[in-house]
Amino acid sequence: MRPLITLLTDFGTADGYVAEIKGVLHSLCPDVTVVDLSHDIPPHDVELARLTVARYWRRFPAGAVHLVVVDPGVGTSRAAMAVRSEGRFLVGPDNGVLSPALLVGDAEIIALPVSGSASRTFHGRDVFAPAAAALALGAGVESLGLPHEAPIVRRTPEAVRRDDGAVLGEVIAVDRFGNAITNLVGARNGVVAAAGRPIPVRGTYGDVAAGTPVAVTGSSGLLEIAVRDGSAAATLGLARGATVVWYRG
């Protein structure tokens, strides 16, 4: 298999930042396939980037290198990391964005050295991209630096079962459709209370009329609140951190 590097950033595509990273990758690893996952993570949104990494990092074949640059602390004392986990590699800042791979038992975590010549505002180009290219060429992760013993780990907050049997959760992300993704797991029926109103749990978005709120279990296994052919975020005013309560049917 040709070397494979995926790229997730909050850079957008209006400027040349993504192009600079790709230039480094192709210069150091000419045969590499670079897969653009997204450059539309909202600026500095480490939490959404973490949830995005959780969705895809194990969907790619063993040997894939995932380069993640959502790095509001660039140039500070935060560490730079390379990780080997379940046969894949991840490179990015030590701010929690790589947490999904750190929670696996066999994870090997290395702190990358940051040279004095590296731009203090662009470690994506000068630190992370060279490390990702080296891994794609077959370098062992341990060859890139020293073990990093205490990385920052972010976890999705767990929903809480109340004494009355209901489950208290919260919105953890809002996707581009305006669907409010919650931390409620396994809800297949019943009602979700959100934004001051009861919302039925159904199997698909199409189980309600256009413009009607509905809750469905999405492809990640998490319950999401949607408005058919609309936006739950706009219609219901839902945002990250909003409280939701699931009442079983």
C-alpha positions in Angstrom: 0.0 0.0 0.0 1.2 3.5 -0.8 2.0 5.7 2.2 -1.3 7.3 3.4 -1.6 10.5 5.5 -5.0 12.0 6.4 -5.2 15.7 7.2 -7.7 17.4 9.6 -7.4 21.1 10.4 -9.3 24.3 11.3 -7.4 26.2 8.6 -10.2 26.5 6.0 -9.1 26.7 2.3 -9.1 30.5 1.7 -5.4 30.8 2.8 -2.3 28.8 1.8 -1.8 27.0 5.1 -3.0 23.6 4.0 -1.0 23.9 0.8 2.2 24.5 2.8 1.6 21.4 4.9 1.0 19.4 1.7 4.1 20.8 0.2 6.2 19.5 3.1 4.5 16.1 3.0 5.0 15.6 -0.7 8.6 16.9 -0.6 9.6 14.5 2.2 7.4 11.5 1.0 6.9 11.9 -2.8 4.7 8.8 -3.1 2.3 9.7 -0.3 -1.5 9.8 -0.7 -2.9 12.8 1.3 -6.5 12.5 2.2 -8.2 15.8 3.1 -10.7 14.9 5.8 -11.8 18.4 6.6 -10.4 21.9 7.0 -13.7 23.2 8.3 -13.4 22.5 12.0 -14.4 25.9 13.6 -11.2 27.8 14.5 -9.7 26.6 17.8 -12.4 24.0 18.4 -10.4 21.2 20.0 -13.4 19.5 21.3 -15.2 19.1 17.9 -11.9 18.0 16.4 -11.5 15.3 19.1 -15.0 14.0 18.4 -14.2 14.0 14.6 -11.0 12.0 15.2 -13.0 9.5 17.2 -15.2 8.9 14.2 -12.5 8.1 11.7 -9.1 7.2 13.0 -9.8 3.4 13.1 -11.8 3.4 9.8 -8.5 3.7 7.9 -6.2 0.7 7.3 -3.3 -0.2 9.6 -0.3 2.0 8.8 -2.3 5.1 8.1 -0.9 8.4 9.6 -3.5 10.9 10.9 -2.2 14.4 11.0 -4.4 16.7 13.1 -3.7 20.4 13.4 -6.2 22.2 15.6 -3.8 24.0 17.8 -4.8 27.2 19.6 -1.8 26.7 21.9 0.8 26.7 19.1 4.2 28.1 20.3 3.4 27.7 24.0 4.8 25.1 26.3 2.2 22.5 25.2 3.9 19.4 23.9 3.9 18.1 20.3 3.1 14.4 20.0 3.3 11.3 17.8 1.2 8.3 18.8 1.1 4.7 17.7 -2.2 3.1 18.6 -3.9 -0.1 17.2 -1.5 -0.1 14.2 -2.2 3.5 13.2 -0.2 6.7 13.8 -1.4 10.1 14.9 0.5 13.4 15.0 -0.6 16.6 16.6 -0.6 18.9 19.6 -1.0 17.7 23.2 -4.2 19.5 23.8 -6.6 16.5 23.9 -7.4 16.4 20.2 -5.7 12.9 19.9 -7.5 11.5 23.0 -9.5 8.8 21.2 -6.2 7.0 20.4 -4.6 7.7 23.8 -7.4 5.7 25.6 -6.4 2.5 23.9 -4.2 0.2 26.1 -1.3 -0.3 23.6 -0.8 3.4 22.8 2.8 4.5 22.5 3.2 8.2 23.0 6.2 10.2 22.0 7.0 13.9 22.6 8.3 15.5 19.4 11.3 17.8 19.6 10.6 21.4 18.5 13.7 23.0 16.9 14.5 26.6 17.3 14.0 27.1 13.6 10.4 26.0 13.7 7.9 28.8 13.4 6.2 29.5 16.7 2.9 30.0 14.9 3.0 27.1 12.5 4.0 23.8 14.0 1.7 22.1 11.6 4.2 22.8 8.8 7.5 22.7 10.7 7.0 20.0 13.4 3.9 17.9 12.7 4.2 17.5 8.9 7.8 16.2 9.0 7.0 13.8 11.7 4.0 12.5 9.8 6.1 12.1 6.7 8.7 10.1 8.6 6.1 7.8 9.9 4.6 7.3 6.5 8.0 6.3 5.2 8.3 3.6 7.9 10.1 5.2 10.8 9.3 3.8 14.2 7.4 6.2 16.4 10.0 5.7 19.1 12.7 7.1 16.7 11.0 10.5 16.7 11.5 11.6 20.3 11.2 10.6 23.9 8.3 8.9 25.7 5.6 11.4 26.8 4.2 10.2 30.1 1.3 12.5 30.9 -0.6 13.6 27.8 -3.8 15.6 28.1 -6.8 13.4 27.7 -10.3 14.7 27.0 -13.3 12.5 27.5 -17.0 12.9 26.6 -19.0 13.5 29.7 -21.1 10.5 30.7 -24.9 10.8 30.9 -26.3 10.3 34.4 -29.3 8.1 35.3 -31.7 9.9 37.7 -33.6 8.3 40.5 -36.8 8.5 38.4 -35.2 6.3 35.6 -34.7 9.2 33.2 -31.2 9.8 31.8 -29.7 13.3 32.1 -27.3 14.3 29.3 -26.1 17.2 27.2 -25.4 18.4 23.7 -21.7 17.7 22.9 -21.6 18.9 19.3 -23.6 20.5 16.5 -23.0 19.2 13.0 -23.2 21.2 9.7 -26.9 20.2 9.3 -27.7 21.8 12.7 -28.2 18.4 14.4 -27.5 18.6 18.1 -25.4 15.5 19.0 -25.8 14.4 22.6 -24.0 12.0 24.9 -27.0 9.8 25.3 -26.3 6.2 24.1 -28.7 3.5 23.0 -31.9 5.5 22.9 -34.3 3.7 20.5 -37.7 4.9 21.8 -39.3 7.2 24.3 -39.0 11.0 24.4 -36.2 13.5 24.9 -36.8 16.8 26.7 -34.8 19.5 25.1 -35.2 23.3 24.7 -38.3 23.1 26.9 -40.2 20.7 24.7 -40.7 16.9 24.4 -39.2 15.4 21.2 -40.0 11.9 20.1 -37.3 9.3 19.5 -37.7 7.7 16.1 -35.8 5.5 13.8 -35.1 7.9 11.0 -35.4 11.6 10.2 -38.1 10.8 7.7 -40.4 9.4 10.4 -41.8 12.9 11.1 -43.2 15.6 8.9 -41.0 18.3 7.4 -40.1 21.0 9.9 -40.8 18.7 12.9 -38.2 18.1 15.6 -37.1 14.4 16.0 -34.5 12.5 18.0 -32.7 9.6 16.3 -29.6 7.5 17.1 -27.0 8.5 14.6 -24.2 6.4 13.0 -21.9 7.0 16.0 -24.4 5.4 18.3 -25.2 8.7 20.0 -28.7 10.3 20.1 -29.0 13.4 18.0 -31.8 16.0 18.0 -32.7 17.1 14.5 -35.4 19.0 12.6 -36.5 17.3 9.5 -35.4 19.4 6.5 -34.2 22.0 8.9 -31.7 22.9 11.7 -32.3 21.9 15.3 -29.7 24.4 16.4 -31.5 27.3 14.7 -35.1 26.2 15.3 -34.6 25.1 18.9 -31.7 27.2 20.0 -29.6 24.2 20.9 -25.9 24.5 21.4 -23.0 22.6 23.0 -23.7 22.2 26.7 -27.5 22.3 26.5 -29.2 19.9 28.8 -31.3 17.0 27.5 -33.2 14.4 29.3 -34.2 11.0 27.9 -37.4 9.4 29.2 -37.7 5.8 28.1 -40.9 4.7 26.4 
